[in-house]
Amino acid sequence: MLRILSFGIAVFFASLAQAESPRSALPQDMLVAAEDADLSRFLWTNRLIIVFADSEADPRFIDQIDLLAERPAELTERDVKIVLDAEPALNSTLRTKYRPRGFMLMLVGKDGQVYLRKPLPWDVREISRSIDKLPQRQQEVRDRRTDGS
């Protein structure tokens, strides 16, 4: 019984150590710090997925990061950068501009326009479908087809 209990405690503390920062699950080259997220810097070059939460411990925030980490190649193909803002006390410019309440997922297009706001986590497949419906993305796909022919 003592062995089982000590094993359980060891597993619990190991999982806590792994769960320290959910951000570590995402490719670092895709991440943009919320403090550095000047939207004008990304105009016409990248789409942004912005994930707001009141805490990094919010289960929806953790789920969203896990979902994004499952298929980073699909996001890279669509020129996506990810901004994580889970510290309301910092009052970032993004929080001031978009005024999230609790958890919120946003998709900002290359033109700087907000195309999607969701109060629940979305997987990359759903996000990719939304991106693929954007006129700019459809033009990119057409351009790639003509360049490849």
Secondary structure by P-SEA (a helix, b strand, c coil): caaaaaaaaaaaaaaaaaacccccccccccccccccccccccccccccbbbbccccccaaaaaaaaaaaacaaaaaaabbbbbbbcccccccccccccccccbbbbbbcccccccccccccccaaaaaaaaaacaaaaaaaaaaaaaac
